[in-house]
Amino acid sequence: MNINTTFELYPNKGTGLIEFGMSPDDVEHILGKSDDSRVDRTNKLTEFRSFMNVSYTSPPTQMVNHIGFGRQMKNIIFDDVNVFLADPEIVIKKLMEYDDSPYLSLGMIFFMELKISITGFHDGFLDQKAIAIFSHDDYEEYIPEMELYRCN
């Protein structure tokens, strides 16, 4: 796996290569050994490979539930749009075709229906562009504190 590896984003499924529900061993079999990893205070594992991270649920299940990509990844695709190479407005509009009521919080846009979050696309901070796809509902509790995002 490297920055040229293609990952297609499929809401509620994963990335095509890595699917939600896979174990760390499954992911290692597909992508190879992680470059680094950490375990948080709730015992959840996050692995880092190139400019990608994969997070898992707490043991004993340890299943993929979050996959994030940094702007250095060259082939992150959502519905035929290359997320990091396309114009940021095109990316936002494409995501809004599937979820027209995203939320803005802490510099990130959350497309809750897609379970995708992005940063650096809407605010001119292009060097901070990142995208994540997730299967959990951890962000739902923060919706009352978030504001609706409106495209310019």
OpenMM code with the backbone's topology and positions (N, CA, C; nanometers):
from openmm import Vec3, app, unit

residues = "MET ASN ILE ASN THR THR PHE GLU LEU TYR PRO ASN LYS GLY THR GLY LEU ILE GLU PHE GLY MET SER PRO ASP ASP VAL GLU HIS ILE LEU GLY LYS SER ASP ASP SER ARG VAL ASP ARG THR ASN LYS LEU THR GLU PHE ARG SER PHE MET ASN VAL SER TYR THR SER PRO PRO THR GLN MET VAL ASN HIS ILE GLY PHE GLY ARG GLN MET LYS ASN ILE ILE PHE ASP ASP VAL ASN VAL PHE LEU ALA ASP PRO GLU ILE VAL ILE LYS LYS LEU MET GLU TYR ASP ASP SER PRO TYR LEU SER LEU GLY MET ILE PHE PHE MET GLU LEU LYS ILE SER ILE THR GLY PHE HIS ASP GLY PHE LEU ASP GLN LYS ALA ILE ALA ILE PHE SER HIS ASP ASP TYR GLU GLU TYR ILE PRO GLU MET GLU LEU TYR ARG CYS ASN".split()
positions = [
    Vec3(0.0833, -0.1174, 0.0000),
    Vec3(0.0000, 0.0000, 0.0000),
    Vec3(0.0879, 0.1238, 0.0000),
    Vec3(0.0528, 0.2228, -0.0826),
    Vec3(0.1257, 0.3490, -0.0842),
    Vec3(0.0300, 0.4607, -0.1235),
    Vec3(0.0818, 0.5802, -0.1465),
    Vec3(-0.0049, 0.6949, -0.1743),
    Vec3(-0.0794, 0.6825, -0.3071),
    Vec3(-0.0387, 0.5897, -0.3922),
    Vec3(-0.1052, 0.5695, -0.5206),
    Vec3(-0.2110, 0.4595, -0.5190),
    Vec3(-0.2274, 0.3911, -0.4066),
    Vec3(-0.3281, 0.2867, -0.3956),
    Vec3(-0.4672, 0.3493, -0.4097),
    Vec3(-0.5525, 0.2880, -0.4870),
    Vec3(-0.6885, 0.3389, -0.5078),
    Vec3(-0.7826, 0.2850, -0.4014),
    Vec3(-0.8567, 0.3761, -0.3415),
    Vec3(-0.9601, 0.3422, -0.2441),
    Vec3(-1.0886, 0.4107, -0.2879),
    Vec3(-1.1901, 0.3328, -0.3204),
    Vec3(-1.3211, 0.3886, -0.3532),
    Vec3(-1.4063, 0.3876, -0.2278),
    Vec3(-1.4688, 0.5008, -0.1984),
    Vec3(-1.5499, 0.5139, -0.0777),
    Vec3(-1.6925, 0.4675, -0.1037),
    Vec3(-1.7387, 0.3744, -0.0203),
    Vec3(-1.8743, 0.3224, -0.0289),
    Vec3(-1.9406, 0.3385, 0.1078),
    Vec3(-2.0309, 0.4381, 0.1220),
    Vec3(-2.0970, 0.4572, 0.2512),
    Vec3(-2.1597, 0.3283, 0.3026),
    Vec3(-2.1473, 0.3094, 0.4321),
    Vec3(-2.2000, 0.1930, 0.5049),
    Vec3(-2.1325, 0.0620, 0.4677),
    Vec3(-2.0299, 0.0668, 0.3862),
    Vec3(-1.9575, -0.0548, 0.3480),
    Vec3(-1.8085, -0.0429, 0.3800),
    Vec3(-1.7468, 0.0684, 0.3402),
    Vec3(-1.6031, 0.0867, 0.3596),
    Vec3(-1.5415, 0.1469, 0.2360),
    Vec3(-1.4273, 0.0937, 0.1967),
    Vec3(-1.3538, 0.1524, 0.0848),
    Vec3(-1.3386, 0.0595, -0.0339),
    Vec3(-1.4028, -0.0516, -0.0317),
    Vec3(-1.3817, -0.1483, -0.1386),
    Vec3(-1.2719, -0.2446, -0.0990),
    Vec3(-1.1520, -0.1921, -0.0728),
    Vec3(-1.0428, -0.2778, -0.0258),
    Vec3(-1.0637, -0.3159, 0.1206),
    Vec3(-1.0986, -0.2170, 0.2006),
    Vec3(-1.1172, -0.2380, 0.3437),
    Vec3(-1.2630, -0.2134, 0.3765),
    Vec3(-1.3271, -0.3136, 0.4345),
    Vec3(-1.4686, -0.3026, 0.4673),
    Vec3(-1.4871, -0.2946, 0.6183),
    Vec3(-1.5942, -0.2240, 0.6571),
    Vec3(-1.6283, -0.2187, 0.7983),
    Vec3(-1.6538, -0.3606, 0.8479),
    Vec3(-1.6082, -0.3874, 0.9688),
    Vec3(-1.6267, -0.5194, 1.0272),
    Vec3(-1.5054, -0.6101, 1.0137),
    Vec3(-1.4085, -0.5710, 0.9297),
    Vec3(-1.2868, -0.6524, 0.9165),
    Vec3(-1.2039, -0.6444, 1.0443),
    Vec3(-1.1266, -0.7475, 1.0668),
    Vec3(-1.0373, -0.7523, 1.1829),
    Vec3(-0.9021, -0.6895, 1.1469),
    Vec3(-0.8206, -0.6577, 1.2471),
    Vec3(-0.6850, -0.6090, 1.2173),
    Vec3(-0.6059, -0.7076, 1.1311),
    Vec3(-0.6246, -0.8371, 1.1535),
    Vec3(-0.5540, -0.9373, 1.0715),
    Vec3(-0.6001, -0.9323, 0.9261),
    Vec3(-0.7315, -0.9143, 0.9052),
    Vec3(-0.7838, -0.9021, 0.7681),
    Vec3(-0.7200, -0.7828, 0.6975),
    Vec3(-0.7143, -0.6691, 0.7665),
    Vec3(-0.6584, -0.5467, 0.7078),
    Vec3(-0.5096, -0.5655, 0.6785),
    Vec3(-0.4373, -0.6247, 0.7717),
    Vec3(-0.2942, -0.6486, 0.7506),
    Vec3(-0.2722, -0.7404, 0.6309),
    Vec3(-0.3567, -0.8384, 0.6133),
    Vec3(-0.3447, -0.9299, 0.5001),
    Vec3(-0.3580, -0.8541, 0.3665),
    Vec3(-0.4446, -0.7538, 0.3628),
    Vec3(-0.4691, -0.6773, 0.2402),
    Vec3(-0.3667, -0.5649, 0.2209),
    Vec3(-0.3402, -0.4888, 0.3278),
    Vec3(-0.2561, -0.3689, 0.3155),
    Vec3(-0.1130, -0.3869, 0.3643),
    Vec3(-0.0855, -0.4963, 0.4301),
    Vec3(0.0463, -0.5148, 0.4893),
    Vec3(0.0505, -0.4598, 0.6301),
    Vec3(0.1626, -0.4796, 0.6933),
    Vec3(0.1819, -0.4366, 0.8316),
    Vec3(0.1706, -0.2849, 0.8417),
    Vec3(0.1132, -0.2368, 0.9510),
    Vec3(0.0993, -0.0926, 0.9711),
    Vec3(0.2355, -0.0301, 1.0001),
    Vec3(0.2475, 0.0989, 0.9664),
    Vec3(0.3703, 0.1735, 0.9954),
    Vec3(0.3798, 0.2058, 1.1436),
    Vec3(0.2630, 0.2260, 1.2052),
    Vec3(0.2558, 0.2627, 1.3462),
    Vec3(0.1144, 0.2318, 1.3940),
    Vec3(0.0962, 0.2303, 1.5237),
    Vec3(-0.0373, 0.2099, 1.5795),
    Vec3(-0.0424, 0.2705, 1.7185),
    Vec3(-0.1644, 0.2907, 1.7656),
    Vec3(-0.1819, 0.3376, 1.9036),
    Vec3(-0.3121, 0.2807, 1.9570),
    Vec3(-0.3177, 0.2678, 2.0880),
    Vec3(-0.4374, 0.2222, 2.1569),
    Vec3(-0.4787, 0.3346, 2.2503),
    Vec3(-0.6049, 0.3808, 2.2388),
    Vec3(-0.6489, 0.4927, 2.3223),
    Vec3(-0.6919, 0.4436, 2.4600),
    Vec3(-0.7404, 0.5353, 2.5417),
    Vec3(-0.7763, 0.5014, 2.6803),
    Vec3(-0.8957, 0.4082, 2.6900),
    Vec3(-0.9741, 0.3953, 2.5819),
    Vec3(-1.0867, 0.3013, 2.5818),
    Vec3(-1.0482, 0.1685, 2.5171),
    Vec3(-0.9194, 0.1516, 2.4909),
    Vec3(-0.8634, 0.0282, 2.4355),
    Vec3(-0.8922, 0.0103, 2.2863),
    Vec3(-0.9298, 0.1198, 2.2151),
    Vec3(-0.9541, 0.1124, 2.0716),
    Vec3(-0.8221, 0.1297, 1.9966),
    Vec3(-0.8013, 0.0442, 1.8999),
    Vec3(-0.6795, 0.0428, 1.8195),
    Vec3(-0.6961, 0.1309, 1.6963),
    Vec3(-0.5947, 0.2121, 1.6668),
    Vec3(-0.5865, 0.2850, 1.5404),
    Vec3(-0.4525, 0.2519, 1.4783),
    Vec3(-0.4547, 0.2117, 1.3518),
    Vec3(-0.3330, 0.1795, 1.2774),
    Vec3(-0.3082, 0.2865, 1.1718),
    Vec3(-0.1808, 0.3124, 1.1455),
    Vec3(-0.1414, 0.4136, 1.0487),
    Vec3(-0.0574, 0.3494, 0.9393),
    Vec3(-0.0943, 0.3797, 0.8155),
    Vec3(-0.0197, 0.3328, 0.6985),
    Vec3(-0.0119, 0.4498, 0.6022),
    Vec3(0.1081, 0.4848, 0.5601),
    Vec3(0.1255, 0.5962, 0.4678),
    Vec3(0.0460, 0.7144, 0.5211),
    Vec3(-0.0470, 0.7702, 0.4447),
    Vec3(-0.1292, 0.8826, 0.4894),
    Vec3(-0.2739, 0.8371, 0.5071),
    Vec3(-0.2865, 0.7224, 0.5733),
    Vec3(-0.4157, 0.6593, 0.5972),
    Vec3(-0.4188, 0.6079, 0.7404),
    Vec3(-0.5375, 0.6092, 0.8016),
    Vec3(-0.5521, 0.5467, 0.9323),
    Vec3(-0.6768, 0.4607, 0.9334),
    Vec3(-0.6705, 0.3538, 1.0083),
    Vec3(-0.7815, 0.2602, 1.0229),
    Vec3(-0.8043, 0.2415, 1.1721),
    Vec3(-0.9281, 0.2676, 1.2168),
    Vec3(-0.9624, 0.2514, 1.3581),
    Vec3(-1.0603, 0.1353, 1.3743),
    Vec3(-1.0541, 0.0749, 1.4911),
    Vec3(-1.1326, -0.0451, 1.5207),
    Vec3(-1.2164, -0.0230, 1.6453),
    Vec3(-1.3201, -0.1046, 1.6606),
    Vec3(-1.3987, -0.1038, 1.7827),
    Vec3(-1.3127, -0.1621, 1.8957),
    Vec3(-1.3583, -0.1429, 2.0175),
    Vec3(-1.2863, -0.1960, 2.1337),
    Vec3(-1.2880, -0.3481, 2.1332),
    Vec3(-1.1858, -0.4098, 2.1947),
    Vec3(-1.1876, -0.5547, 2.2108),
    Vec3(-1.3097, -0.5958, 2.2927),
    Vec3(-1.3601, -0.7143, 2.2771),
    Vec3(-1.2972, -0.8241, 2.2068),
    Vec3(-1.3268, -0.8256, 2.0566),
    Vec3(-1.4219, -0.7441, 2.0089),
    Vec3(-1.4596, -0.7543, 1.8674),
    Vec3(-1.3531, -0.7010, 1.7728),
    Vec3(-1.2970, -0.5841, 1.7998),
    Vec3(-1.1952, -0.5197, 1.7158),
    Vec3(-1.2266, -0.5300, 1.5669),
    Vec3(-1.3293, -0.4546, 1.5264),
    Vec3(-1.3691, -0.4520, 1.3856),
    Vec3(-1.3504, -0.3107, 1.3312),
    Vec3(-1.3100, -0.2991, 1.2034),
    Vec3(-1.2929, -0.1686, 1.1398),
    Vec3(-1.4219, -0.0882, 1.1522),
    Vec3(-1.4092, 0.0371, 1.1999),
    Vec3(-1.5271, 0.1240, 1.2057),
    Vec3(-1.4982, 0.2669, 1.1605),
    Vec3(-1.3744, 0.2943, 1.1179),
    Vec3(-1.3369, 0.4300, 1.0765),
    Vec3(-1.2122, 0.4206, 0.9885),
    Vec3(-1.2174, 0.4859, 0.8714),
    Vec3(-1.1031, 0.4855, 0.7807),
    Vec3(-1.0803, 0.6294, 0.7363),
    Vec3(-0.9604, 0.6812, 0.7591),
    Vec3(-0.9306, 0.8197, 0.7249),
    Vec3(-0.8147, 0.8300, 0.6267),
    Vec3(-0.8196, 0.9350, 0.5438),
    Vec3(-0.7167, 0.9574, 0.4424),
    Vec3(-0.6710, 1.1028, 0.4445),
    Vec3(-0.5396, 1.1234, 0.4342),
    Vec3(-0.4835, 1.2566, 0.4192),
    Vec3(-0.4727, 1.2940, 0.2732),
    Vec3(-0.4556, 1.4227, 0.2462),
    Vec3(-0.4532, 1.4779, 0.1101),
    Vec3(-0.3423, 1.4204, 0.0231),
    Vec3(-0.2434, 1.3577, 0.0834),
    Vec3(-0.1320, 1.3016, 0.0078),
    Vec3(-0.1716, 1.1783, -0.0716),
    Vec3(-0.2825, 1.1172, -0.0343),
    Vec3(-0.3307, 0.9987, -0.1059),
    Vec3(-0.3844, 1.0437, -0.2415),
    Vec3(-0.3382, 0.9819, -0.3473),
    Vec3(-0.3658, 1.0288, -0.4834),
    Vec3(-0.4952, 0.9755, -0.5446),
    Vec3(-0.5477, 0.8645, -0.4934),
    Vec3(-0.6600, 0.7992, -0.5605),
    Vec3(-0.7720, 0.7604, -0.4648),
    Vec3(-0.8270, 0.8592, -0.3973),
    Vec3(-0.9429, 0.8364, -0.3117),
    Vec3(-1.0642, 0.8810, -0.3934),
    Vec3(-1.1525, 0.7874, -0.4229),
    Vec3(-1.2603, 0.8104, -0.5182),
    Vec3(-1.3963, 0.7992, -0.4493),
    Vec3(-1.4833, 0.8965, -0.4771),
    Vec3(-1.6232, 0.8875, -0.4357),
    Vec3(-1.7097, 0.9169, -0.5579),
    Vec3(-1.7879, 0.8208, -0.6003),
    Vec3(-1.8788, 0.8345, -0.7139),
    Vec3(-1.8076, 0.8984, -0.8344),
    Vec3(-1.6981, 0.8382, -0.8731),
    Vec3(-1.6186, 0.8790, -0.9897),
    Vec3(-1.5468, 1.0133, -0.9749),
    Vec3(-1.5442, 1.0701, -0.8564),
    Vec3(-1.4710, 1.1951, -0.8321),
    Vec3(-1.3482, 1.1625, -0.7481),
    Vec3(-1.2308, 1.2058, -0.7957),
    Vec3(-1.1081, 1.1893, -0.7190),
    Vec3(-1.1061, 1.2992, -0.6131),
    Vec3(-1.1282, 1.2609, -0.4898),
    Vec3(-1.1513, 1.3537, -0.3801),
    Vec3(-1.0405, 1.4571, -0.3636),
    Vec3(-0.9159, 1.4159, -0.3713),
    Vec3(-0.8072, 1.5096, -0.3443),
    Vec3(-0.7543, 1.5800, -0.4691),
    Vec3(-0.7876, 1.5314, -0.5859),
    Vec3(-0.7401, 1.5958, -0.7084),
    Vec3(-0.8455, 1.6863, -0.7733),
    Vec3(-0.9722, 1.6636, -0.7431),
    Vec3(-1.0798, 1.7462, -0.7987),
    Vec3(-1.0881, 1.8793, -0.7246),
    Vec3(-1.1516, 1.9762, -0.7876),
    Vec3(-1.1786, 2.1046, -0.7244),
    Vec3(-1.2602, 2.0789, -0.5965),
    Vec3(-1.2223, 2.1406, -0.4837),
    Vec3(-1.2945, 2.1170, -0.3579),
    Vec3(-1.4454, 2.1416, -0.3672),
    Vec3(-1.4867, 2.2433, -0.4443),
    Vec3(-1.6305, 2.2705, -0.4603),
    Vec3(-1.7021, 2.1537, -0.5262),
    Vec3(-1.6360, 2.0906, -0.6227),
    Vec3(-1.6952, 1.9747, -0.6903),
    Vec3(-1.7128, 1.8598, -0.5917),
    Vec3(-1.6150, 1.8403, -0.5062),
    Vec3(-1.6224, 1.7329, -0.4068),
    Vec3(-1.7398, 1.7571, -0.3124),
    Vec3(-1.7501, 1.8786, -0.2604),
    Vec3(-1.8591, 1.9109, -0.1684),
    Vec3(-1.9946, 1.8935, -0.2378),
    Vec3(-2.0066, 1.9450, -0.3575),
    Vec3(-2.1344, 1.9326, -0.4304),
    Vec3(-2.1687, 1.7861, -0.4580),
    Vec3(-2.0692, 1.7047, -0.4895),
    Vec3(-2.0939, 1.5619, -0.5137),
    Vec3(-2.1449, 1.4957, -0.3857),
    Vec3(-2.0814, 1.5232, -0.2731),
    Vec3(-2.1263, 1.4661, -0.1463),
    Vec3(-2.2668, 1.5144, -0.1122),
    Vec3(-2.2955, 1.6417, -0.1434),
    Vec3(-2.4272, 1.6975, -0.1132),
    Vec3(-2.5368, 1.6413, -0.2038),
    Vec3(-2.5005, 1.5799, -0.3152),
    Vec3(-2.6004, 1.5110, -0.3966),
    Vec3(-2.6634, 1.3956, -0.3186),
    Vec3(-2.5881, 1.3405, -0.2245),
    Vec3(-2.6337, 1.2261, -0.1463),
    Vec3(-2.6795, 1.2648, -0.0061),
    Vec3(-2.6339, 1.3791, 0.0416),
    Vec3(-2.6706, 1.4280, 0.1750),
    Vec3(-2.6720, 1.5797, 0.1677),
    Vec3(-2.7903, 1.6373, 0.1494),
    Vec3(-2.7997, 1.7819, 0.1289),
    Vec3(-2.8131, 1.8612, 0.2584),
    Vec3(-2.7944, 1.7954, 0.3725),
    Vec3(-2.8015, 1.8638, 0.5012),
    Vec3(-2.6818, 1.8274, 0.5900),
    Vec3(-2.5605, 1.8531, 0.5421),
    Vec3(-2.4444, 1.8223, 0.6256),
    Vec3(-2.4297, 1.9246, 0.7386),
    Vec3(-2.3491, 1.8882, 0.8359),
    Vec3(-2.3250, 1.9727, 0.9520),
    Vec3(-2.1809, 2.0217, 0.9533),
    Vec3(-2.1615, 2.1387, 1.0105),
    Vec3(-2.0289, 2.1981, 1.0256),
    Vec3(-1.9952, 2.2043, 1.1734),
    Vec3(-1.8774, 2.1563, 1.2085),
    Vec3(-1.8319, 2.1622, 1.3469),
    Vec3(-1.6807, 2.1484, 1.3514),
    Vec3(-1.6175, 2.2341, 1.4275),
    Vec3(-1.4735, 2.2279, 1.4493),
    Vec3(-1.3950, 2.2203, 1.3183),
    Vec3(-1.4398, 2.2950, 1.2166),
    Vec3(-1.3699, 2.3000, 1.0896),
    Vec3(-1.3909, 2.1792, 1.0008),
    Vec3(-1.4854, 2.0958, 1.0372),
    Vec3(-1.5134, 1.9759, 0.9584),
    Vec3(-1.6583, 1.9779, 0.9131),
    Vec3(-1.6822, 1.9203, 0.7939),
    Vec3(-1.8188, 1.9013, 0.7460),
    Vec3(-1.8520, 1.7538, 0.7634),
    Vec3(-1.9623, 1.7285, 0.8317),
    Vec3(-2.0074, 1.5919, 0.8572),
    Vec3(-2.1305, 1.5633, 0.7716),
    Vec3(-2.1168, 1.4667, 0.6830),
    Vec3(-2.2280, 1.4177, 0.6030),
    Vec3(-2.2811, 1.2939, 0.6754),
    Vec3(-2.3741, 1.3175, 0.7677),
    Vec3(-2.4188, 1.2104, 0.8571),
    Vec3(-2.4898, 1.0978, 0.7829),
    Vec3(-2.5623, 1.1294, 0.6766),
    Vec3(-2.6305, 1.0230, 0.6024),
    Vec3(-2.5299, 0.9323, 0.5325),
    Vec3(-2.4185, 0.9888, 0.4890),
    Vec3(-2.3134, 0.9109, 0.4226),
    Vec3(-2.2140, 0.8518, 0.5222),
    Vec3(-2.2110, 0.9114, 0.6410),
    Vec3(-2.1095, 0.8792, 0.7410),
    Vec3(-1.9705, 0.9063, 0.6828),
    Vec3(-1.9582, 1.0282, 0.6308),
    Vec3(-1.8318, 1.0781, 0.5761),
    Vec3(-1.8071, 1.2155, 0.6354),
    Vec3(-1.6832, 1.2438, 0.6726),
    Vec3(-1.6459, 1.3776, 0.7174),
    Vec3(-1.5285, 1.4260, 0.6332),
    Vec3(-1.5262, 1.5584, 0.6107),
    Vec3(-1.4163, 1.6189, 0.5359),
    Vec3(-1.3687, 1.7439, 0.6085),
    Vec3(-1.2458, 1.7795, 0.5838),
    Vec3(-1.1918, 1.9055, 0.6341),
    Vec3(-1.0955, 1.9605, 0.5297),
    Vec3(-1.0824, 2.0949, 0.5294),
    Vec3(-0.9910, 2.1600, 0.4367),
    Vec3(-1.0477, 2.1836, 0.2984),
    Vec3(-1.1681, 2.1427, 0.2725),
    Vec3(-1.2297, 2.1583, 0.1409),
    Vec3(-1.3088, 2.2887, 0.1289),
    Vec3(-1.3604, 2.3374, 0.2388),
    Vec3(-1.4547, 2.4497, 0.2383),
    Vec3(-1.3971, 2.5804, 0.2911),
    Vec3(-1.2812, 2.5744, 0.3497),
    Vec3(-1.2307, 2.6906, 0.4220),
    Vec3(-1.0992, 2.7462, 0.3688),
    Vec3(-1.0541, 2.6950, 0.2548),
    Vec3(-0.9305, 2.7459, 0.1958),
    Vec3(-0.8038, 2.6850, 0.2541),
    Vec3(-0.8154, 2.5991, 0.3538),
    Vec3(-0.6986, 2.5352, 0.4136),
    Vec3(-0.6700, 2.4045, 0.3403),
    Vec3(-0.6336, 2.4165, 0.2134),
    Vec3(-0.6178, 2.2996, 0.1281),
    Vec3(-0.5080, 2.2051, 0.1761),
    Vec3(-0.4088, 2.2573, 0.2475),
    Vec3(-0.3026, 2.1702, 0.2992),
    Vec3(-0.3516, 2.0838, 0.4149),
    Vec3(-0.4733, 2.1099, 0.4629),
    Vec3(-0.5310, 2.0305, 0.5719),
    Vec3(-0.6394, 1.9354, 0.5226),
    Vec3(-0.6540, 1.9223, 0.3903),
    Vec3(-0.7599, 1.8369, 0.3375),
    Vec3(-0.7449, 1.6932, 0.3877),
    Vec3(-0.8583, 1.6401, 0.4319),
    Vec3(-0.8651, 1.5011, 0.4776),
    Vec3(-1.0095, 1.4560, 0.4640),
    Vec3(-1.0269, 1.3258, 0.4510),
    Vec3(-1.1611, 1.2673, 0.4436),
    Vec3(-1.1618, 1.1396, 0.5263),
    Vec3(-1.2750, 1.1144, 0.5888),
    Vec3(-1.2912, 0.9910, 0.6659),
    Vec3(-1.4285, 0.9331, 0.6364),
    Vec3(-1.4356, 0.8030, 0.6375),
    Vec3(-1.5617, 0.7305, 0.6239),
    Vec3(-1.5722, 0.6420, 0.7482),
    Vec3(-1.6916, 0.6348, 0.8052),
    Vec3(-1.7058, 0.5643, 0.9322),
    Vec3(-1.8375, 0.4880, 0.9370),
    Vec3(-1.8450, 0.3928, 1.0271),
    Vec3(-1.9663, 0.3121, 1.0410),
    Vec3(-2.0343, 0.3334, 1.1756),
    Vec3(-1.9741, 0.4124, 1.2600),
    Vec3(-2.0277, 0.4319, 1.3950),
    Vec3(-2.1186, 0.5551, 1.4020),
    Vec3(-2.1869, 0.5699, 1.5134),
    Vec3(-2.2756, 0.6834, 1.5359),
    Vec3(-2.2191, 0.7780, 1.6412),
    Vec3(-2.0890, 0.7748, 1.6638),
    Vec3(-2.0276, 0.8539, 1.7699),
    Vec3(-2.0512, 1.0043, 1.7557),
    Vec3(-2.0662, 1.0540, 1.6348),
    Vec3(-2.0817, 1.1987, 1.6140),
    Vec3(-2.2263, 1.2455, 1.6297),
    Vec3(-2.3203, 1.1548, 1.6272),
    Vec3(-2.4625, 1.1895, 1.6346),
    Vec3(-2.4948, 1.2716, 1.7592),
    Vec3(-2.4318, 1.2408, 1.8709),
    Vec3(-2.4628, 1.3100, 1.9955),
    Vec3(-2.4235, 1.4578, 1.9918),
    Vec3(-2.3367, 1.4950, 1.8974),
    Vec3(-2.2912, 1.6340, 1.8883),
    Vec3(-2.3748, 1.7192, 1.7930),
    Vec3(-2.4702, 1.6582, 1.7241),
    Vec3(-2.5510, 1.7321, 1.6266),
    Vec3(-2.6160, 1.8570, 1.6873),
    Vec3(-2.6703, 1.8518, 1.8090),
    Vec3(-2.7311, 1.9744, 1.8641),
    Vec3(-2.6326, 2.0921, 1.8757),
    Vec3(-2.5045, 2.0627, 1.8856),
    Vec3(-2.4029, 2.1676, 1.8965),
    Vec3(-2.3485, 2.2107, 1.7601),
    Vec3(-2.3824, 2.1368, 1.6543),
    Vec3(-2.3326, 2.1658, 1.5206),
    Vec3(-2.4261, 2.2621, 1.4491),
    Vec3(-2.3756, 2.3251, 1.3437),
    Vec3(-2.4610, 2.4090, 1.2598),
    Vec3(-2.4726, 2.3450, 1.1228),
    Vec3(-2.5837, 2.3696, 1.0566),
    Vec3(-2.6009, 2.3187, 0.9216),
    Vec3(-2.5021, 2.3887, 0.8300),
    Vec3(-2.4417, 2.3140, 0.7409),
    Vec3(-2.3483, 2.3702, 0.6436),
    Vec3(-2.4244, 2.4058, 0.5170),
    Vec3(-2.3989, 2.5242, 0.4679),
    Vec3(-2.4575, 2.5667, 0.3417),
    Vec3(-2.3476, 2.5997, 0.2450),
    Vec3(-2.3541, 2.5388, 0.1278),
    Vec3(-2.2561, 2.5609, 0.0218),
    Vec3(-2.2738, 2.7017, -0.0335),
    Vec3(-2.1632, 2.7692, -0.0623),
    Vec3(-2.1700, 2.9069, -0.1170),
    Vec3(-2.2268, 2.9102, -0.2552),
] * unit.nanometer
topology = app.Topology()
chain = topology.addChain("A")
for resn in residues:
    res = topology.addResidue(resn, chain)
    for name in ("N", "CA", "C"):
        topology.addAtom(name, app.Element.getBySymbol(name[0]), res)
